[in-house]
């Protein structure tokens, strides 16, 4: 059994027009939401064995907030440049190359790729994964190389505003 946690990066800052997209930081809401979402997973004992992230600043910062809440080291985050601006095909290549020693892996990245991937891999019908949203998909297989179209089952879809009325 394999489980994949997709985490879209937190809300990013758009205030500096001179920054490249890759270098956009989290805004204050992004910095608040990431620890909150990590804590929700921790409360359900859904802490992954491995964390893999896009190296884009907003994604890696989100991942750092999560690993801190999970009492892991930021040095344990494995950066995969191919996650940045990736489509389903590119993201599937990353997943299919995961080490089978890990049964539960979190991947931090971006839309629209992550929403498309969640729907491609599982029975999910998600219109949009909001910023800092999490999607947990389970696969009844023992080899990451076998992850493919619609073989996963959506276990959980959560996002910062799901428990609030604001």
N, C-alpha and C positions, 0 to 999 in steps of 0.2 A: 504494500500500500504506500503510495506517495501522495504528499500534500504540497500544494503550491499556494503561497500567499502573495497575491499581487497588491502592491501598495503604490498608489499614485502619489507623487510628491505633493508636499503642502503648498498652500497658496503662496505664489511668488510675487515679488516686487516688480512693478512696471514703471517706476518713477524715473529711472535713468535711461534715457533713449540712446545713450552712447554705449551701453553694455551690450555685448553679444548675448543672444538667447541662452547660450551654454552657461554664461556667467551670472545669470539672474539669481539673486538670493531669495530666501523666504522673506515674506513680509511678517509683521507682528502676529497676524492671525495664523500664518503657517507655523510659526514658532510655538504658538499655543496649542494648535490642533495636534501636532505630531506626538508630543508626550501623552496627550489625552487618549489618542487612538491606540498607542502602544500599551497604555494602562488597561484599556478595555480588553485587549488580547491577553495580557498577563492575567487578568482576573478570571479568564476562561481557560487558563493554562494552555494557551495557544502560542507559545514562544517557539520560533523555528530553530532548527539546529544550525542553519547557515543563512547568511544575509548576503545578497548579491545586489549591486546597485549600478545604475547609470552614473558616470562620473560628473554629470552636469551638477553645478553647485546646489540647485534647489533639491535635487534628488538625493545627493550624498548627504546633505545637511538633514533632510528628513530621516534618512536611514540612521544617521548618528543620534538623532533624538530617540528613535526607537530602541537602538541597542543600549543606550544609556538607561532608559526605563526598564529594559530587560536585564540590566546589570551585566552586560557583555562589554567587551572592549571595542572601541571604534576601529582598532586595528584588525578586527575580525571581519570587517566588511570587505567583500571581494568586489572590486570594480570591473565592470564589463562595458567598455566603450560602445559595443554594438547595440546596447539597449537604448542609447540616445537616438531619438528620431526614428526608431525602428517600427517596421510594420509587423504583421503577424508572422510572416515567413522568417524574418530576422530574429524575432523573439523566440519562435519555436526552435530555431537552431541553438540558441543559448540554452533553452530548457533541455533539449535532447542531449546536450553535452554535459549536463550536471553529473556530478560524482554520485554513484549509486550508494555510497556509504551514508548519504544523507537522505532521510525519508521525508523531511519537512523543511522546505526552503522558502525564504521570503525574497521577492524580487521587487526592487524599487525603480520606478521609471515614470513614463509619460503617456499622456493621451495624444492622439486617438488610439495609438497602438494597444494600450492596456485594455481599454473597453472592448476593442475588436477581438483581442486575444481571449478575454474571459468568455465572450459569446462563442468564439470559435472552438474553444477547448471543452466547453461544458453545455449543460442545459440552461445556462443563464440567458436571460433576456433583459440585459442591462442597457438602458439608453445611453448612460454616461456615468463613469466613475468620477465622482466629484473630487476636488483636491483633497488629499490625505485620506481618500476612500480606500477601503481594503476589501479584497475579494479572496475567499478561501475556496480552493477547488481540490477535490479528492479524486485520485485515480486508483482504480483497482488493478494495479500493475506493480512490478518490482524493479522496473528498468526505465529510467528517465528517457532513454532513446525511443521508447514505445509511445510516449505522449503524442497524441495526434487529435485530429478533428473529432469533436463531440464524444470523447471517451471519458471525460471528467464529469463530476457531479458537483454542482454548486452547494457548498456547505454553509457559507456565510457571506453576506454583503453588508458592509457597514460604512458609515461616513460620518463626519463630525456633526452635522445637523440632524442626524437620524433620531436622536433622543431629545431634541430641543424643538421649541416652537418658533424660534427667532428666524 
